[in-house]
Each structure stands twice: as C-alpha cells, then as structure tokens.
Amino acid sequence: MIDSIAKSYANALIELLDESKVSIKDSIEELQIIEKIVSDDEISRFLEYPNIYKSEKLNVIKDALSKYKFDKTIVSFIEVLVNNNRILELNNIIDACNEYLDNLNSVVRVEIISNKNLKEKTLKNIIDCLKKEFKKDIIANVLVDEAIIGGIVVKRNGYILDASILSKLKSIKETVIYGE
C-alpha cells in the first residue's frame, strides 16, 4: 500500500511534469534509474545517516546523477527529496506515479500467485475474470509459491484475494473452534 506522503510527492511531481510538458512515463523510467543509484547499500547508508549535512548528501546525489542526462524537472525533484529527507521514499513515490499512470490508462496491476506454473488457458480465464471485476485491463505478474496449497492468491495494491485451499482450511478451522 502506498502511503499518503509518497502520494503527495507523486502528485506534486505529476503536476510539475504536466506543466513542463514532460512525459510521465519517461520520467518514471528516469526515477527508476535514480532509485537504483540511491538504493545502493553504501549510498543509502550515507543518506540515512543523520549527522551528515543535507548539502553533503545533495552533492553526492548530484555527482552520481551528473553521469546521466536526466530531465531538469526530475533532477530538481530529487533535490527536493534530499532536502526534505524523503529520498529513501523514492520507490514508493515511483509506485504512486505508476498507479496514477495506470489509472489514466485504465490498467490494474495484480500479482497472481499459485503453487505451480499456471496453464495459459487457466491464466487467461483468471485475467478475464479480473477484467470483468475491475472493468479495466489487467497487467499480471505471475509468481509461483510452493507454500500455497492449491488455488491462487491475487494481490492488488495491498489487498489480497486468497482463494487457496489453505485459506479455506483455516476458515473451516476457525468455524469449528469458534463456532462462527
């Protein structure tokens, strides 16, 4: 689930991008590159350390970004994040921007998890059901988790639809124990 701070920063960025006529999709790609730089263990520890001045952190980030040709709006945005101690929230901000773009394009991203690889026809049926439910196109990330006992689990933005046999067994167990 994306927190309200990340959404606020994402909304501000999207407004800036709209005003400057910069592609949101291209900007997200630039942010993803920057996020990889920032998430480097050594750099992230440096950025987290409270005794380092913001100006020093900003210089390190500027130096790291100077090797690329990022849009000036993106660079300015990154500077704001560093100055507000929010640079380590970049991944959540990217998620919020992607969510905005998905809404704009009538797309829903889901994770479909099962205990084995799904047959193509089964996966198509699941996606068709999700399309009907959400009334949007579906982008599915299909995962295998052997801990799931039969059935599937579908995740979307922090919400979980658990249609696994294990989930059903737990529900039956609670009914038997608690009589609910």
Secondary structure in CASP SS format (residue, H / E / C, confidence):
PFRMAT SS
TARGET T0000
AUTHOR 0000-0000-0000
METHOD secondary structure of the structure
MODEL  1
M C 1.00
I C 1.00
D C 1.00
S H 1.00
I H 1.00
A H 1.00
K H 1.00
S H 1.00
Y H 1.00
A H 1.00
N H 1.00
A H 1.00
L H 1.00
I H 1.00
E H 1.00
L H 1.00
L H 1.00
D H 1.00
E H 1.00
S C 1.00
K C 1.00
V C 1.00
S C 1.00
I H 1.00
K H 1.00
D H 1.00
S H 1.00
I H 1.00
E H 1.00
E H 1.00
L H 1.00
Q H 1.00
I H 1.00
I H 1.00
E H 1.00
K H 1.00
I H 1.00
V H 1.00
S C 1.00
D C 1.00
D H 1.00
E H 1.00
I H 1.00
S H 1.00
R H 1.00
F H 1.00
L H 1.00
E H 1.00
Y C 1.00
P C 1.00
N C 1.00
I C 1.00
Y C 1.00
K H 1.00
S H 1.00
E H 1.00
K H 1.00
L H 1.00
N H 1.00
V H 1.00
I H 1.00
K H 1.00
D H 1.00
A H 1.00
L H 1.00
S C 1.00
K C 1.00
Y C 1.00
K C 1.00
F C 1.00
D C 1.00
K H 1.00
T H 1.00
I H 1.00
V H 1.00
S H 1.00
F H 1.00
I H 1.00
E H 1.00
V H 1.00
L H 1.00
V H 1.00
N H 1.00
N C 1.00
N C 1.00
R C 1.00
I H 1.00
L H 1.00
E H 1.00
L H 1.00
N H 1.00
N H 1.00
I H 1.00
I H 1.00
D H 1.00
A H 1.00
C H 1.00
N H 1.00
E H 1.00
Y H 1.00
L H 1.00
D H 1.00
N H 1.00
L H 1.00
N C 1.00
S C 1.00
V E 1.00
V E 1.00
R E 1.00
V E 1.00
E E 1.00
I E 1.00
I E 1.00
S E 1.00
N C 1.00
K C 1.00
N C 1.00
L C 1.00
K C 1.00
E H 1.00
K H 1.00
T H 1.00
L H 1.00
K H 1.00
N H 1.00
I H 1.00
I H 1.00
D H 1.00
C H 1.00
L H 1.00
K H 1.00
K H 1.00
E H 1.00
F H 1.00
K C 1.00
K C 1.00
D E 1.00
I E 1.00
I E 1.00
A E 1.00
N E 1.00
V E 1.00
L E 1.00
V E 1.00
D C 1.00
E C 1.00
A C 1.00
I C 1.00
I C 1.00
G C 1.00
G E 1.00
I E 1.00
V E 1.00
V E 1.00
K E 1.00
R E 1.00
N C 1.00
G C 1.00
Y E 1.00
I E 1.00
L E 1.00
D E 1.00
A E 1.00
S E 1.00
I H 1.00
L H 1.00
S H 1.00
K H 1.00
L H 1.00
K H 1.00
S H 1.00
I H 1.00
K H 1.00
E H 1.00
T H 1.00
V H 1.00
I H 1.00
Y H 1.00
G C 1.00
E C 1.00
END
